[in-house]
Amino acid sequence: QVDGLDRRDAAEKAAAAVEDLARDVGLPEGLAAVGVTEDELPRFAADTTQLQRLLVGNPRRMDADDIEGIFQRSL
């Protein structure tokens, strides 16, 4: 329920609900849970920069370092 909440609080509540759902259905938590190692992150980030069809709609311009940082936080 998000009635009466400001946008930020509603968004945080929605994000928490998605995390709860993922946990409830048994999705792995993080990249490490599916066997990804830190050593692989630079290659994954470089490969991701080549997928412009996925990056073009992103509201922020991202380079390999930005993407690697996201992957790092997702381990």
PDB file with one MODEL, atoms N, CA, C and O in Angstrom:
MODEL        1
ATOM      1  N   GLN A   1       0.845  -1.172   0.000  1.00  0.00           N
ATOM      2  CA  GLN A   1       0.000   0.000   0.000  1.00  0.00           C
ATOM      3  C   GLN A   1       0.891   1.236   0.000  1.00  0.00           C
ATOM      4  O   GLN A   1       1.752   1.382   0.868  1.00  0.00           O
ATOM      5  N   VAL A   2       0.688   2.132  -0.975  1.00  0.00           N
ATOM      6  CA  VAL A   2       1.502   3.336  -1.067  1.00  0.00           C
ATOM      7  C   VAL A   2       0.673   4.617  -1.035  1.00  0.00           C
ATOM      8  O   VAL A   2       1.210   5.712  -1.205  1.00  0.00           O
ATOM      9  N   ASP A   3      -0.633   4.481  -0.818  1.00  0.00           N
ATOM     10  CA  ASP A   3      -1.491   5.668  -0.733  1.00  0.00           C
ATOM     11  C   ASP A   3      -0.996   6.577   0.382  1.00  0.00           C
ATOM     12  O   ASP A   3      -0.732   6.128   1.498  1.00  0.00           O
ATOM     13  N   GLY A   4      -0.876   7.861   0.064  1.00  0.00           N
ATOM     14  CA  GLY A   4      -0.468   8.837   1.057  1.00  0.00           C
ATOM     15  C   GLY A   4       1.038   8.997   1.205  1.00  0.00           C
ATOM     16  O   GLY A   4       1.490   9.898   1.911  1.00  0.00           O
ATOM     17  N   LEU A   5       1.824   8.145   0.557  1.00  0.00           N
ATOM     18  CA  LEU A   5       3.279   8.266   0.632  1.00  0.00           C
ATOM     19  C   LEU A   5       3.779   9.208  -0.452  1.00  0.00           C
ATOM     20  O   LEU A   5       3.175   9.308  -1.520  1.00  0.00           O
ATOM     21  N   ASP A   6       4.888   9.902  -0.177  1.00  0.00           N
ATOM     22  CA  ASP A   6       5.475  10.703  -1.248  1.00  0.00           C
ATOM     23  C   ASP A   6       6.145   9.762  -2.254  1.00  0.00           C
ATOM     24  O   ASP A   6       6.280   8.566  -1.995  1.00  0.00           O
ATOM     25  N   ARG A   7       6.556  10.296  -3.380  1.00  0.00           N
ATOM     26  CA  ARG A   7       7.079   9.457  -4.467  1.00  0.00           C
ATOM     27  C   ARG A   7       8.282   8.623  -4.041  1.00  0.00           C
ATOM     28  O   ARG A   7       8.374   7.442  -4.376  1.00  0.00           O
ATOM     29  N   ARG A   8       9.189   9.228  -3.313  1.00  0.00           N
ATOM     30  CA  ARG A   8      10.394   8.499  -2.910  1.00  0.00           C
ATOM     31  C   ARG A   8      10.050   7.339  -1.975  1.00  0.00           C
ATOM     32  O   ARG A   8      10.532   6.222  -2.161  1.00  0.00           O
ATOM     33  N   ASP A   9       9.224   7.607  -0.982  1.00  0.00           N
ATOM     34  CA  ASP A   9       8.837   6.546  -0.049  1.00  0.00           C
ATOM     35  C   ASP A   9       8.058   5.442  -0.761  1.00  0.00           C
ATOM     36  O   ASP A   9       8.233   4.261  -0.463  1.00  0.00           O
ATOM     37  N   ALA A  10       7.200   5.831  -1.700  1.00  0.00           N
ATOM     38  CA  ALA A  10       6.446   4.836  -2.466  1.00  0.00           C
ATOM     39  C   ALA A  10       7.393   3.988  -3.313  1.00  0.00           C
ATOM     40  O   ALA A  10       7.227   2.772  -3.408  1.00  0.00           O
ATOM     41  N   ALA A  11       8.384   4.631  -3.924  1.00  0.00           N
ATOM     42  CA  ALA A  11       9.351   3.902  -4.746  1.00  0.00           C
ATOM     43  C   ALA A  11      10.171   2.937  -3.894  1.00  0.00           C
ATOM     44  O   ALA A  11      10.417   1.802  -4.303  1.00  0.00           O
ATOM     45  N   GLU A  12      10.591   3.381  -2.716  1.00  0.00           N
ATOM     46  CA  GLU A  12      11.363   2.508  -1.834  1.00  0.00           C
ATOM     47  C   GLU A  12      10.525   1.323  -1.364  1.00  0.00           C
ATOM     48  O   GLU A  12      11.029   0.205  -1.254  1.00  0.00           O
ATOM     49  N   LYS A  13       9.265   1.567  -1.092  1.00  0.00           N
ATOM     50  CA  LYS A  13       8.381   0.482  -0.672  1.00  0.00           C
ATOM     51  C   LYS A  13       8.177  -0.510  -1.819  1.00  0.00           C
ATOM     52  O   LYS A  13       8.143  -1.720  -1.595  1.00  0.00           O
ATOM     53  N   ALA A  14       8.042  -0.005  -3.036  1.00  0.00           N
ATOM     54  CA  ALA A  14       7.885  -0.880  -4.202  1.00  0.00           C
ATOM     55  C   ALA A  14       9.146  -1.712  -4.427  1.00  0.00           C
ATOM     56  O   ALA A  14       9.058  -2.908  -4.706  1.00  0.00           O
ATOM     57  N   ALA A  15      10.317  -1.086  -4.307  1.00  0.00           N
ATOM     58  CA  ALA A  15      11.572  -1.817  -4.477  1.00  0.00           C
ATOM     59  C   ALA A  15      11.703  -2.914  -3.425  1.00  0.00           C
ATOM     60  O   ALA A  15      12.130  -4.026  -3.738  1.00  0.00           O
ATOM     61  N   ALA A  16      11.343  -2.614  -2.196  1.00  0.00           N
ATOM     62  CA  ALA A  16      11.399  -3.619  -1.127  1.00  0.00           C
ATOM     63  C   ALA A  16      10.444  -4.770  -1.417  1.00  0.00           C
ATOM     64  O   ALA A  16      10.759  -5.925  -1.132  1.00  0.00           O
ATOM     65  N   ALA A  17       9.284  -4.462  -1.978  1.00  0.00           N
ATOM     66  CA  ALA A  17       8.318  -5.518  -2.313  1.00  0.00           C
ATOM     67  C   ALA A  17       8.868  -6.427  -3.404  1.00  0.00           C
ATOM     68  O   ALA A  17       8.669  -7.641  -3.357  1.00  0.00           O
ATOM     69  N   VAL A  18       9.555  -5.851  -4.384  1.00  0.00           N
ATOM     70  CA  VAL A  18      10.166  -6.666  -5.444  1.00  0.00           C
ATOM     71  C   VAL A  18      11.252  -7.562  -4.852  1.00  0.00           C
ATOM     72  O   VAL A  18      11.341  -8.738  -5.204  1.00  0.00           O
ATOM     73  N   GLU A  19      12.073  -7.021  -3.960  1.00  0.00           N
ATOM     74  CA  GLU A  19      13.108  -7.831  -3.306  1.00  0.00           C
ATOM     75  C   GLU A  19      12.482  -8.964  -2.499  1.00  0.00           C
ATOM     76  O   GLU A  19      12.967 -10.094  -2.536  1.00  0.00           O
ATOM     77  N   ASP A  20      11.423  -8.672  -1.780  1.00  0.00           N
ATOM     78  CA  ASP A  20      10.723  -9.713  -1.011  1.00  0.00           C
ATOM     79  C   ASP A  20      10.174 -10.795  -1.927  1.00  0.00           C
ATOM     80  O   ASP A  20      10.287 -11.983  -1.623  1.00  0.00           O
ATOM     81  N   LEU A  21       9.583 -10.398  -3.039  1.00  0.00           N
ATOM     82  CA  LEU A  21       9.039 -11.360  -3.992  1.00  0.00           C
ATOM     83  C   LEU A  21      10.146 -12.246  -4.560  1.00  0.00           C
ATOM     84  O   LEU A  21       9.983 -13.462  -4.652  1.00  0.00           O
ATOM     85  N   ALA A  22      11.266 -11.638  -4.939  1.00  0.00           N
ATOM     86  CA  ALA A  22      12.384 -12.410  -5.480  1.00  0.00           C
ATOM     87  C   ALA A  22      12.858 -13.450  -4.467  1.00  0.00           C
ATOM     88  O   ALA A  22      13.129 -14.596  -4.825  1.00  0.00           O
ATOM     89  N   ARG A  23      12.955 -13.047  -3.218  1.00  0.00           N
ATOM     90  CA  ARG A  23      13.358 -13.969  -2.152  1.00  0.00           C
ATOM     91  C   ARG A  23      12.316 -15.072  -1.970  1.00  0.00           C
ATOM     92  O   ARG A  23      12.659 -16.245  -1.823  1.00  0.00           O
ATOM     93  N   ASP A  24      11.047 -14.684  -1.980  1.00  0.00           N
ATOM     94  CA  ASP A  24       9.954 -15.647  -1.782  1.00  0.00           C
ATOM     95  C   ASP A  24       9.917 -16.730  -2.855  1.00  0.00           C
ATOM     96  O   ASP A  24       9.580 -17.879  -2.569  1.00  0.00           O
ATOM     97  N   VAL A  25      10.261 -16.366  -4.089  1.00  0.00           N
ATOM     98  CA  VAL A  25      10.222 -17.355  -5.174  1.00  0.00           C
ATOM     99  C   VAL A  25      11.566 -18.052  -5.367  1.00  0.00           C
ATOM    100  O   VAL A  25      11.720 -18.877  -6.267  1.00  0.00           O
ATOM    101  N   GLY A  26      12.542 -17.715  -4.514  1.00  0.00           N
ATOM    102  CA  GLY A  26      13.811 -18.428  -4.526  1.00  0.00           C
ATOM    103  C   GLY A  26      14.822 -17.983  -5.560  1.00  0.00           C
ATOM    104  O   GLY A  26      15.704 -18.757  -5.931  1.00  0.00           O
ATOM    105  N   LEU A  27      14.713 -16.740  -6.038  1.00  0.00           N
ATOM    106  CA  LEU A  27      15.716 -16.254  -6.981  1.00  0.00           C
ATOM    107  C   LEU A  27      17.051 -16.079  -6.261  1.00  0.00           C
ATOM    108  O   LEU A  27      17.073 -15.690  -5.093  1.00  0.00           O
ATOM    109  N   PRO A  28      18.156 -16.359  -6.938  1.00  0.00           N
ATOM    110  CA  PRO A  28      19.465 -16.164  -6.318  1.00  0.00           C
ATOM    111  C   PRO A  28      19.666 -14.690  -5.952  1.00  0.00           C
ATOM    112  O   PRO A  28      19.221 -13.795  -6.672  1.00  0.00           O
ATOM    113  N   GLU A  29      20.333 -14.455  -4.841  1.00  0.00           N
ATOM    114  CA  GLU A  29      20.597 -13.088  -4.396  1.00  0.00           C
ATOM    115  C   GLU A  29      22.012 -12.693  -4.773  1.00  0.00           C
ATOM    116  O   GLU A  29      22.968 -13.072  -4.097  1.00  0.00           O
ATOM    117  N   GLY A  30      22.146 -11.945  -5.833  1.00  0.00           N
ATOM    118  CA  GLY A  30      23.436 -11.439  -6.259  1.00  0.00           C
ATOM    119  C   GLY A  30      24.103 -12.310  -7.310  1.00  0.00           C
ATOM    120  O   GLY A  30      23.761 -13.477  -7.502  1.00  0.00           O
ATOM    121  N   LEU A  31      25.062 -11.701  -7.976  1.00  0.00           N
ATOM    122  CA  LEU A  31      25.783 -12.395  -9.044  1.00  0.00           C
ATOM    123  C   LEU A  31      26.621 -13.554  -8.515  1.00  0.00           C
ATOM    124  O   LEU A  31      26.751 -14.580  -9.183  1.00  0.00           O
ATOM    125  N   ALA A  32      27.187 -13.400  -7.331  1.00  0.00           N
ATOM    126  CA  ALA A  32      28.006 -14.477  -6.761  1.00  0.00           C
ATOM    127  C   ALA A  32      27.189 -15.745  -6.566  1.00  0.00           C
ATOM    128  O   ALA A  32      27.720 -16.851  -6.667  1.00  0.00           O
ATOM    129  N   ALA A  33      25.914 -15.591  -6.290  1.00  0.00           N
ATOM    130  CA  ALA A  33      25.046 -16.753  -6.068  1.00  0.00           C
ATOM    131  C   ALA A  33      24.857 -17.593  -7.324  1.00  0.00           C
ATOM    132  O   ALA A  33      24.440 -18.749  -7.251  1.00  0.00           O
ATOM    133  N   VAL A  34      25.168 -17.001  -8.483  1.00  0.00           N
ATOM    134  CA  VAL A  34      25.083 -17.764  -9.735  1.00  0.00           C
ATOM    135  C   VAL A  34      26.465 -18.031 -10.320  1.00  0.00           C
ATOM    136  O   VAL A  34      26.597 -18.356 -11.500  1.00  0.00           O
ATOM    137  N   GLY A  35      27.505 -17.889  -9.476  1.00  0.00           N
ATOM    138  CA  GLY A  35      28.848 -18.285  -9.864  1.00  0.00           C
ATOM    139  C   GLY A  35      29.726 -17.218 -10.483  1.00  0.00           C
ATOM    140  O   GLY A  35      30.828 -17.526 -10.938  1.00  0.00           O
ATOM    141  N   VAL A  36      29.279 -15.981 -10.515  1.00  0.00           N
ATOM    142  CA  VAL A  36      30.095 -14.903 -11.072  1.00  0.00           C
ATOM    143  C   VAL A  36      31.162 -14.523 -10.051  1.00  0.00           C
ATOM    144  O   VAL A  36      30.877 -14.388  -8.862  1.00  0.00           O
ATOM    145  N   THR A  37      32.400 -14.350 -10.529  1.00  0.00           N
ATOM    146  CA  THR A  37      33.497 -13.944  -9.655  1.00  0.00           C
ATOM    147  C   THR A  37      33.914 -12.508  -9.963  1.00  0.00           C
ATOM    148  O   THR A  37      33.632 -11.984 -11.041  1.00  0.00           O
ATOM    149  N   GLU A  38      34.576 -11.893  -9.016  1.00  0.00           N
ATOM    150  CA  GLU A  38      35.025 -10.511  -9.180  1.00  0.00           C
ATOM    151  C   GLU A  38      35.965 -10.362 -10.372  1.00  0.00           C
ATOM    152  O   GLU A  38      35.957  -9.329 -11.041  1.00  0.00           O
ATOM    153  N   ASP A  39      36.770 -11.382 -10.639  1.00  0.00           N
ATOM    154  CA  ASP A  39      37.705 -11.334 -11.767  1.00  0.00           C
ATOM    155  C   ASP A  39      36.999 -11.206 -13.113  1.00  0.00           C
ATOM    156  O   ASP A  39      37.585 -10.706 -14.073  1.00  0.00           O
ATOM    157  N   GLU A  40      35.763 -11.646 -13.190  1.00  0.00           N
ATOM    158  CA  GLU A  40      35.012 -11.600 -14.446  1.00  0.00           C
ATOM    159  C   GLU A  40      34.369 -10.245 -14.719  1.00  0.00           C
ATOM    160  O   GLU A  40      33.963  -9.975 -15.849  1.00  0.00           O
ATOM    161  N   LEU A  41      34.273  -9.403 -13.720  1.00  0.00           N
ATOM    162  CA  LEU A  41      33.516  -8.166 -13.848  1.00  0.00           C
ATOM    163  C   LEU A  41      34.044  -7.212 -14.915  1.00  0.00           C
ATOM    164  O   LEU A  41      33.237  -6.641 -15.649  1.00  0.00           O
ATOM    165  N   PRO A  42      35.370  -7.007 -15.041  1.00  0.00           N
ATOM    166  CA  PRO A  42      35.832  -6.099 -16.101  1.00  0.00           C
ATOM    167  C   PRO A  42      35.415  -6.562 -17.501  1.00  0.00           C
ATOM    168  O   PRO A  42      35.027  -5.742 -18.333  1.00  0.00           O
ATOM    169  N   ARG A  43      35.491  -7.847 -17.759  1.00  0.00           N
ATOM    170  CA  ARG A  43      35.083  -8.361 -19.076  1.00  0.00           C
ATOM    171  C   ARG A  43      33.581  -8.203 -19.266  1.00  0.00           C
ATOM    172  O   ARG A  43      33.128  -7.799 -20.337  1.00  0.00           O
ATOM    173  N   PHE A  44      32.810  -8.517 -18.233  1.00  0.00           N
ATOM    174  CA  PHE A  44      31.358  -8.355 -18.332  1.00  0.00           C
ATOM    175  C   PHE A  44      30.997  -6.892 -18.613  1.00  0.00           C
ATOM    176  O   PHE A  44      30.125  -6.606 -19.433  1.00  0.00           O
ATOM    177  N   ALA A  45      31.676  -5.977 -17.927  1.00  0.00           N
ATOM    178  CA  ALA A  45      31.396  -4.548 -18.122  1.00  0.00           C
ATOM    179  C   ALA A  45      31.761  -4.117 -19.539  1.00  0.00           C
ATOM    180  O   ALA A  45      30.998  -3.400 -20.186  1.00  0.00           O
ATOM    181  N   ALA A  46      32.916  -4.548 -20.019  1.00  0.00           N
ATOM    182  CA  ALA A  46      33.327  -4.203 -21.387  1.00  0.00           C
ATOM    183  C   ALA A  46      32.341  -4.768 -22.401  1.00  0.00           C
ATOM    184  O   ALA A  46      31.966  -4.083 -23.353  1.00  0.00           O
ATOM    185  N   ASP A  47      31.927  -5.998 -22.203  1.00  0.00           N
ATOM    186  CA  ASP A  47      30.947  -6.610 -23.111  1.00  0.00           C
ATOM    187  C   ASP A  47      29.619  -5.853 -23.076  1.00  0.00           C
ATOM    188  O   ASP A  47      28.963  -5.686 -24.105  1.00  0.00           O
ATOM    189  N   THR A  48      29.236  -5.403 -21.902  1.00  0.00           N
ATOM    190  CA  THR A  48      27.965  -4.692 -21.757  1.00  0.00           C
ATOM    191  C   THR A  48      27.975  -3.375 -22.523  1.00  0.00           C
ATOM    192  O   THR A  48      26.944  -2.969 -23.059  1.00  0.00           O
ATOM    193  N   THR A  49      29.121  -2.703 -22.584  1.00  0.00           N
ATOM    194  CA  THR A  49      29.185  -1.432 -23.319  1.00  0.00           C
ATOM    195  C   THR A  49      28.905  -1.633 -24.804  1.00  0.00           C
ATOM    196  O   THR A  49      28.564  -0.678 -25.502  1.00  0.00           O
ATOM    197  N   GLN A  50      29.042  -2.836 -25.284  1.00  0.00           N
ATOM    198  CA  GLN A  50      28.770  -3.126 -26.696  1.00  0.00           C
ATOM    199  C   GLN A  50      27.283  -3.330 -26.968  1.00  0.00           C
ATOM    200  O   GLN A  50      26.876  -3.392 -28.129  1.00  0.00           O
ATOM    201  N   LEU A  51      26.481  -3.433 -25.945  1.00  0.00           N
ATOM    202  CA  LEU A  51      25.044  -3.685 -26.089  1.00  0.00           C
ATOM    203  C   LEU A  51      24.280  -2.359 -26.078  1.00  0.00           C
ATOM    204  O   LEU A  51      23.479  -2.097 -25.181  1.00  0.00           O
ATOM    205  N   GLN A  52      24.536  -1.549 -27.068  1.00  0.00           N
ATOM    206  CA  GLN A  52      23.948  -0.213 -27.108  1.00  0.00           C
ATOM    207  C   GLN A  52      22.425  -0.226 -27.095  1.00  0.00           C
ATOM    208  O   GLN A  52      21.807   0.704 -26.576  1.00  0.00           O
ATOM    209  N   ARG A  53      21.817  -1.249 -27.648  1.00  0.00           N
ATOM    210  CA  ARG A  53      20.348  -1.294 -27.645  1.00  0.00           C
ATOM    211  C   ARG A  53      19.799  -1.325 -26.221  1.00  0.00           C
ATOM    212  O   ARG A  53      18.665  -0.915 -25.979  1.00  0.00           O
ATOM    213  N   LEU A  54      20.614  -1.817 -25.274  1.00  0.00           N
ATOM    214  CA  LEU A  54      20.187  -1.843 -23.879  1.00  0.00           C
ATOM    215  C   LEU A  54      20.541  -0.545 -23.155  1.00  0.00           C
ATOM    216  O   LEU A  54      19.859  -0.153 -22.209  1.00  0.00           O
ATOM    217  N   LEU A  55      21.600   0.114 -23.600  1.00  0.00           N
ATOM    218  CA  LEU A  55      22.075   1.313 -22.911  1.00  0.00           C
ATOM    219  C   LEU A  55      21.423   2.590 -23.413  1.00  0.00           C
ATOM    220  O   LEU A  55      21.382   3.587 -22.692  1.00  0.00           O
ATOM    221  N   VAL A  56      20.914   2.574 -24.637  1.00  0.00           N
ATOM    222  CA  VAL A  56      20.395   3.800 -25.239  1.00  0.00           C
ATOM    223  C   VAL A  56      19.230   4.390 -24.448  1.00  0.00           C
ATOM    224  O   VAL A  56      19.068   5.610 -24.424  1.00  0.00           O
ATOM    225  N   GLY A  57      18.435   3.577 -23.816  1.00  0.00           N
ATOM    226  CA  GLY A  57      17.299   4.078 -23.055  1.00  0.00           C
ATOM    227  C   GLY A  57      17.629   4.459 -21.622  1.00  0.00           C
ATOM    228  O   GLY A  57      16.761   4.933 -20.889  1.00  0.00           O
ATOM    229  N   ASN A  58      18.880   4.256 -21.215  1.00  0.00           N
ATOM    230  CA  ASN A  58      19.268   4.580 -19.847  1.00  0.00           C
ATOM    231  C   ASN A  58      19.291   6.100 -19.662  1.00  0.00           C
ATOM    232  O   ASN A  58      19.816   6.799 -20.528  1.00  0.00           O
ATOM    233  N   PRO A  59      18.754   6.626 -18.587  1.00  0.00           N
ATOM    234  CA  PRO A  59      18.723   8.078 -18.407  1.00  0.00           C
ATOM    235  C   PRO A  59      20.098   8.698 -18.156  1.00  0.00           C
ATOM    236  O   PRO A  59      20.245   9.917 -18.254  1.00  0.00           O
ATOM    237  N   ARG A  60      21.092   7.894 -17.839  1.00  0.00           N
ATOM    238  CA  ARG A  60      22.455   8.401 -17.621  1.00  0.00           C
ATOM    239  C   ARG A  60      23.420   7.707 -18.567  1.00  0.00           C
ATOM    240  O   ARG A  60      23.311   6.508 -18.824  1.00  0.00           O
ATOM    241  N   ARG A  61      24.362   8.479 -19.076  1.00  0.00           N
ATOM    242  CA  ARG A  61      25.413   7.906 -19.914  1.00  0.00           C
ATOM    243  C   ARG A  61      26.319   7.076 -19.002  1.00  0.00           C
ATOM    244  O   ARG A  61      26.699   7.518 -17.918  1.00  0.00           O
ATOM    245  N   MET A  62      26.659   5.870 -19.459  1.00  0.00           N
ATOM    246  CA  MET A  62      27.470   4.972 -18.638  1.00  0.00           C
ATOM    247  C   MET A  62      28.653   4.464 -19.440  1.00  0.00           C
ATOM    248  O   MET A  62      28.540   4.164 -20.628  1.00  0.00           O
ATOM    249  N   ASP A  63      29.803   4.375 -18.758  1.00  0.00           N
ATOM    250  CA  ASP A  63      30.960   3.748 -19.382  1.00  0.00           C
ATOM    251  C   ASP A  63      31.244   2.433 -18.653  1.00  0.00           C
ATOM    252  O   ASP A  63      30.520   2.057 -17.730  1.00  0.00           O
ATOM    253  N   ALA A  64      32.294   1.747 -19.071  1.00  0.00           N
ATOM    254  CA  ALA A  64      32.606   0.431 -18.499  1.00  0.00           C
ATOM    255  C   ALA A  64      32.836   0.513 -16.988  1.00  0.00           C
ATOM    256  O   ALA A  64      32.455  -0.402 -16.258  1.00  0.00           O
ATOM    257  N   ASP A  65      33.454   1.596 -16.513  1.00  0.00           N
ATOM    258  CA  ASP A  65      33.697   1.731 -15.069  1.00  0.00           C
ATOM    259  C   ASP A  65      32.383   1.839 -14.288  1.00  0.00           C
ATOM    260  O   ASP A  65      32.234   1.244 -13.221  1.00  0.00           O
ATOM    261  N   ASP A  66      31.440   2.600 -14.832  1.00  0.00           N
ATOM    262  CA  ASP A  66      30.128   2.715 -14.182  1.00  0.00           C
ATOM    263  C   ASP A  66      29.442   1.355 -14.109  1.00  0.00           C
ATOM    264  O   ASP A  66      28.902   0.966 -13.074  1.00  0.00           O
ATOM    265  N   ILE A  67      29.477   0.648 -15.222  1.00  0.00           N
ATOM    266  CA  ILE A  67      28.820  -0.657 -15.296  1.00  0.00           C
ATOM    267  C   ILE A  67      29.493  -1.652 -14.363  1.00  0.00           C
ATOM    268  O   ILE A  67      28.821  -2.423 -13.678  1.00  0.00           O
ATOM    269  N   GLU A  68      30.827  -1.632 -14.336  1.00  0.00           N
ATOM    270  CA  GLU A  68      31.546  -2.540 -13.433  1.00  0.00           C
ATOM    271  C   GLU A  68      31.187  -2.248 -11.976  1.00  0.00           C
ATOM    272  O   GLU A  68      31.072  -3.171 -11.169  1.00  0.00           O
ATOM    273  N   GLY A  69      31.011  -0.979 -11.639  1.00  0.00           N
ATOM    274  CA  GLY A  69      30.609  -0.616 -10.280  1.00  0.00           C
ATOM    275  C   GLY A  69      29.254  -1.206  -9.910  1.00  0.00           C
ATOM    276  O   GLY A  69      29.053  -1.670  -8.787  1.00  0.00           O
ATOM    277  N   ILE A  70      28.332  -1.184 -10.859  1.00  0.00           N
ATOM    278  CA  ILE A  70      27.013  -1.787 -10.619  1.00  0.00           C
ATOM    279  C   ILE A  70      27.164  -3.284 -10.405  1.00  0.00           C
ATOM    280  O   ILE A  70      26.580  -3.848  -9.480  1.00  0.00           O
ATOM    281  N   PHE A  71      27.952  -3.926 -11.266  1.00  0.00           N
ATOM    282  CA  PHE A  71      28.179  -5.366 -11.110  1.00  0.00           C
ATOM    283  C   PHE A  71      28.833  -5.668  -9.763  1.00  0.00           C
ATOM    284  O   PHE A  71      28.473  -6.640  -9.100  1.00  0.00           O
ATOM    285  N   GLN A  72      29.799  -4.834  -9.358  1.00  0.00           N
ATOM    286  CA  GLN A  72      30.494  -5.033  -8.080  1.00  0.00           C
ATOM    287  C   GLN A  72      29.499  -4.998  -6.920  1.00  0.00           C
ATOM    288  O   GLN A  72      29.542  -5.838  -6.021  1.00  0.00           O
ATOM    289  N   ARG A  73      28.613  -4.020  -6.956  1.00  0.00           N
ATOM    290  CA  ARG A  73      27.610  -3.909  -5.888  1.00  0.00           C
ATOM    291  C   ARG A  73      26.585  -5.037  -5.956  1.00  0.00           C
ATOM    292  O   ARG A  73      25.857  -5.280  -4.994  1.00  0.00           O
ATOM    293  N   SER A  74      26.532  -5.721  -7.089  1.00  0.00           N
ATOM    294  CA  SER A  74      25.567  -6.816  -7.265  1.00  0.00           C
ATOM    295  C   SER A  74      26.141  -8.179  -6.912  1.00  0.00           C
ATOM    296  O   SER A  74      25.435  -9.185  -6.980  1.00  0.00           O
ATOM    297  N   LEU A  75      27.413  -8.222  -6.537  1.00  0.00           N
ATOM    298  CA  LEU A  75      27.999  -9.508  -6.146  1.00  0.00           C
ATOM    299  C   LEU A  75      27.361  -9.963  -4.856  1.00  0.00           C
ATOM    300  O   LEU A  75      27.703 -11.026  -4.338  1.00  0.00           O
TER     301      LEU A  75
ENDMDL
END
